[in-house]
Amino acid sequence: MSGSVNVSVIIPTYNEQDTITNCIETLLEGDYPVDQIEFIIADGGSTDKTHEEIERFSQHHPDVSIQVLHNPHKTQGHGLNMAIQHASAVSEIIIRADAHSIYPRNYIAHCVESSLTTNADNVGGVMVPLGKGALQRAVSFCMSHPLGVGNAQFHLGNKSGFVDTAYLGCFKKDVFKRVGSFDPAMTPNEDAEMNLRIRKSGGTIYLNHKIRVGYFPRDTITQLTTQYYRYGQGRCRTSKKHKTLTSIRQVIPPLWVVLTLILLVLSLFSVAFLIPLFGYFIILLSVSIYGTFRKRDVAVLLSLICFSVMHYAWGLGFFSELLRFKQ
């Protein structure tokens, strides 16, 4: 790639022995000059063979610059900040990557090109959920449907343009001097909170819908519930910190939780109050059946359960954090 700039790829890790080297290899696939890329891995104390895998990769690829840092705080936000602080002085771009994502060829080149052509402070792509087992395939459908993610363009991937947030990120290095580091207290919403600060400072976030990154969602109901409960908590922390609701789609799950509780109480006096809940069930069922035929995959019927788990877990997580902040 002509006219390329130096890039620091930062990767927070914890027990990523099965994915870390594949992550690095796929990020290197393409025509971006390897001597203008450095990898900075902030490891939260892995107890598996993550370090051994990185060392083995380095021995076989001595031309690739890899730096491994110990992140004693373990959280992703702290790891990202450590990696940024250790980025080379000549790097102009910081690319945030996850070890368990699957990157397309020339990912780095496309991110940098979009950054240079749009002059955006952060450029991101589309999260493309992938599924192996039945439940994963159902969750993948939910995470690509407006009923599951609202109007979040980095999930829907319909078009390119300036947005409120994007998946992962390709940041101008100097943006962190302007708006500060990632806030670990916002975990697991530190990415969206960073993008909010960028926009509040007058900066821009650009989504290139042609950059599509594979992502494997949770594969058990328990994991999915925990994930979305924490998402709700993280979004509440961000709303409290900035004293604002960041988007309409973030308001709906908490309101639906409240409305559900009210309707259940009122149903003790009249079953007619269950009609809205029945309508909600019919909507979920209809979308699930539609998805099953469109995907030609009977596993998508499970999205009936997954949608409801995502909605209620997110809403309950939001309220749990809201009440905790009031203590």
C-alpha positions in Angstrom: 0.0 0.0 0.0 1.5 3.3 -1.1 1.6 6.2 1.3 1.0 4.0 4.3 1.5 5.2 7.9 2.9 3.5 10.9 0.3 1.5 12.8 0.1 0.1 16.3 -2.4 -2.8 16.7 -3.4 -3.2 20.4 -5.0 -6.4 21.6 -6.2 -7.1 25.1 -6.1 -10.8 25.9 -6.9 -13.3 28.6 -6.6 -17.1 27.9 -6.5 -16.8 24.1 -4.2 -19.7 23.3 -6.6 -21.0 20.6 -7.0 -17.7 18.8 -4.2 -15.2 19.4 -1.8 -16.4 16.7 -4.6 -16.7 14.1 -5.6 -13.2 15.0 -2.2 -11.9 14.3 -1.8 -13.9 11.1 -5.1 -12.7 9.6 -4.3 -9.1 10.5 -1.0 -9.5 8.6 -2.7 -10.9 5.5 -2.6 -8.2 2.8 -0.3 -5.7 1.3 0.3 -3.4 4.2 4.0 -3.2 4.9 4.9 -5.4 7.8 7.7 -3.0 8.9 5.1 -0.4 9.5 3.0 -2.5 11.9 3.6 -3.3 15.5 1.5 -5.5 17.7 1.1 -4.6 21.4 -0.7 -7.4 23.4 -1.9 -6.5 26.9 -2.4 -9.8 28.7 -4.5 -10.0 31.8 -2.6 -12.8 33.4 -3.5 -15.7 31.1 -3.3 -19.1 32.8 -3.3 -21.1 29.6 -0.6 -21.2 26.8 -1.3 -17.8 25.4 2.3 -16.6 26.1 3.8 -19.7 24.7 1.8 -19.4 21.5 2.9 -15.8 21.0 6.5 -16.7 21.7 6.3 -19.6 19.1 4.8 -17.2 16.6 7.5 -14.6 17.2 10.2 -17.2 16.6 8.8 -18.2 13.3 8.1 -14.6 12.3 11.1 -12.5 13.4 10.2 -9.7 11.1 6.9 -9.1 13.0 7.1 -6.6 15.9 5.3 -8.0 18.9 5.3 -6.6 22.4 3.6 -8.4 25.3 2.6 -6.4 28.4 1.3 -7.7 31.7 -2.1 -6.1 32.7 -2.4 -6.6 36.4 -5.9 -5.1 36.4 -7.1 -7.8 34.0 -9.9 -5.6 32.6 -10.1 -4.8 28.9 -10.1 -1.0 29.5 -6.9 -1.0 31.5 -5.3 -3.3 28.9 -6.2 -1.0 26.0 -4.7 2.0 27.9 -1.5 0.2 28.7 -1.1 -0.8 25.0 -1.7 2.8 23.8 0.9 4.1 26.3 3.5 1.7 24.9 2.8 2.5 21.3 5.7 3.5 19.2 6.3 7.3 19.0 6.3 7.0 15.1 2.8 5.4 15.0 0.1 7.6 13.7 -2.8 5.1 13.9 -4.0 2.9 16.7 -6.0 -0.1 15.6 -8.0 -1.9 18.4 -8.4 -5.6 17.8 -9.9 -8.6 19.6 -8.1 -11.9 19.7 -11.3 -13.9 19.0 -12.5 -12.0 16.0 -12.0 -13.0 12.4 -10.5 -10.4 10.1 -10.8 -10.1 6.4 -7.8 -9.8 4.2 -6.3 -6.3 4.1 -8.2 -5.3 7.2 -5.4 -2.9 8.3 -5.0 -1.4 4.9 -8.8 -0.8 4.5 -9.0 0.8 8.0 -6.1 3.1 7.4 -7.4 4.0 3.9 -10.8 4.9 5.4 -9.2 6.9 8.1 -7.1 8.9 5.7 -9.9 9.5 3.2 -12.6 10.5 5.7 -10.4 12.2 8.2 -12.5 10.6 10.9 -11.1 10.3 14.4 -12.2 6.7 14.5 -13.1 4.3 11.7 -14.8 0.9 12.3 -16.4 -1.9 10.5 -19.4 -4.1 10.8 -19.6 -6.9 13.4 -20.7 -10.0 11.5 -21.9 -12.6 14.0 -21.1 -16.2 13.1 -22.6 -19.4 14.5 -21.5 -23.0 14.8 -24.0 -24.6 17.1 -27.7 -24.1 17.0 -27.9 -21.5 19.8 -25.0 -19.5 18.3 -26.8 -19.4 14.9 -29.9 -18.1 16.6 -28.0 -15.5 18.5 -26.2 -14.5 15.3 -29.6 -13.9 13.7 -30.8 -11.8 16.6 -27.6 -9.7 16.5 -28.2 -8.8 12.9 -31.8 -7.9 13.2 -33.3 -4.5 14.2 -35.4 -6.3 16.8 -32.2 -7.3 18.6 -29.9 -4.3 18.0 -32.2 -1.5 17.1 -30.7 0.9 14.5 -27.1 0.2 15.4 -25.4 0.4 12.0 -22.3 -1.5 13.1 -24.6 -4.5 13.6 -26.9 -4.0 10.6 -24.1 -3.1 8.2 -26.5 -1.5 5.6 -24.4 1.5 4.6 -21.3 3.5 5.2 -21.3 6.9 6.8 -20.7 8.8 10.0 -22.3 7.1 13.0 -22.4 7.2 16.8 -20.2 4.2 17.3 -18.6 1.3 15.4 -17.1 -2.1 16.0 -13.5 -2.1 17.3 -11.8 0.9 15.9 -9.0 2.5 13.9 -8.1 5.7 15.8 -6.0 8.6 15.1 -3.3 8.4 17.8 -3.7 12.0 18.8 -7.4 11.6 19.6 -6.4 10.0 23.0 -4.5 13.2 23.9 -7.6 15.2 23.1 -10.3 13.2 24.8 -8.3 11.0 27.2 -7.9 7.2 27.6 -10.5 4.5 27.7 -12.4 4.5 31.0 -12.2 1.1 32.6 -15.1 1.9 34.9 -17.4 1.8 31.8 -16.6 -1.8 31.1 -18.0 -3.5 29.0 -19.1 -0.3 27.3 -15.7 1.4 27.2 -15.7 1.5 23.3 -19.0 3.2 23.0 -18.2 5.6 25.8 -14.9 6.5 24.1 -16.8 7.2 20.9 -19.2 9.4 22.8 -16.4 11.5 24.1 -14.9 11.8 20.7 -18.2 13.1 19.3 -18.8 15.4 22.2 -15.3 16.9 21.5 -16.4 17.7 17.9 -14.8 14.5 16.4 -16.3 12.0 14.1 -16.8 8.2 13.9 -17.0 6.6 10.5 -18.4 3.2 9.6 -17.2 1.5 6.5 -19.7 -1.2 5.8 -17.3 -3.0 3.5 -15.1 -3.8 6.4 -16.7 -6.8 7.9 -15.3 -8.6 11.0 -16.4 -12.0 12.0 -17.5 -12.5 15.6 -18.6 -15.7 17.5 -21.4 -14.8 20.0 -22.0 -16.6 23.3 -23.2 -20.2 22.8 -25.2 -20.8 26.0 -28.2 -19.0 27.4 -26.4 -18.4 30.7 -23.5 -16.7 28.9 -25.8 -14.7 26.7 -27.8 -13.5 29.8 -24.6 -12.5 31.6 -23.3 -10.7 28.6 -26.4 -8.6 28.0 -26.9 -8.0 31.7 -23.4 -6.5 31.8 -24.1 -4.6 28.6 -27.0 -2.9 30.3 -24.9 -2.1 33.3 -22.1 -0.6 31.1 -24.6 1.5 29.2 -26.1 2.8 32.5 -22.6 3.8 33.8 -22.1 5.7 30.6 -25.4 7.5 30.8 -24.8 8.4 34.4 -21.3 9.7 33.7 -22.4 11.9 30.8 -25.8 12.6 32.3 -27.6 11.7 29.1 -29.2 8.8 27.3 -27.0 8.1 24.3 -29.7 6.9 21.9 -33.3 5.9 21.7 -32.5 2.3 21.3 -30.9 2.3 24.7 -34.1 3.4 26.4 -36.4 0.7 25.1 -35.2 -2.4 27.0 -35.4 -0.7 30.5 -38.8 0.8 29.7 -40.0 -2.6 28.5 -38.9 -4.2 31.8 -40.8 -1.7 33.8 -43.9 -2.1 31.6 -43.7 -5.8 31.9 -43.7 -5.7 35.7 -46.6 -3.2 35.7 -48.6 -5.4 33.3 -48.0 -8.5 35.4 -49.2 -6.8 38.5 -52.3 -5.4 36.7 -53.0 -8.9 35.3 -53.9 -10.0 38.8 -57.0 -7.8 38.4 -57.7 -8.5 34.8 -56.1 -10.9 32.3 -56.7 -8.3 29.6 -53.4 -6.6 30.8 -51.5 -9.7 29.5 -52.5 -8.8 25.9 -49.4 -6.5 25.3 -47.2 -9.3 26.5 -48.9 -11.8 24.3 -48.4 -9.4 21.4 -44.7 -9.2 22.2 -44.5 -13.0 22.1 -46.3 -13.0 18.7 -43.9 -10.5 17.3 -40.9 -12.5 18.5 -42.4 -15.7 17.2 -43.2 -14.2 13.8 -39.7 -12.8 13.4 -38.2 -16.1 14.4 -40.3 -18.0 11.9 -39.5 -15.5 9.2 -35.8 -15.9 10.0 -36.0 -19.6 10.0 -37.3 -19.6 6.4 -35.0 -16.9 5.2 -31.9 -18.6 6.7 -33.2 -22.0 5.9 -32.1 -23.0 9.4 -34.5 -24.5 11.9 -32.1 -23.4 14.7 -33.1 -19.8 14.1 -36.4 -20.7 15.8 -34.4 -20.4 19.1 -34.2 -16.7 18.4 -37.6 -16.4 20.1 -35.8 -17.2 23.4 -32.6 -15.2 22.5 -34.5 -12.0 21.6 -36.3 -12.0 25.0 -33.1 -12.9 26.9 -31.3 -10.0 25.2 -34.1 -7.5 25.9 -34.8 -8.4 29.5 -31.2 -9.1 30.6 -30.1 -5.7 29.1 -33.0 -3.9 30.8 -32.4 -5.5 34.1 -28.7 -4.8 34.0 -29.4 -1.2 33.3 -31.7 -0.9 36.3 -29.4 -2.8 38.6 -26.7 -0.3 37.9 -29.1 2.6 38.2 -30.1 1.5 41.6 -26.6 0.8 42.7 -25.6 4.4 41.7 -28.3 5.7 43.9 -27.0 4.1 47.0 
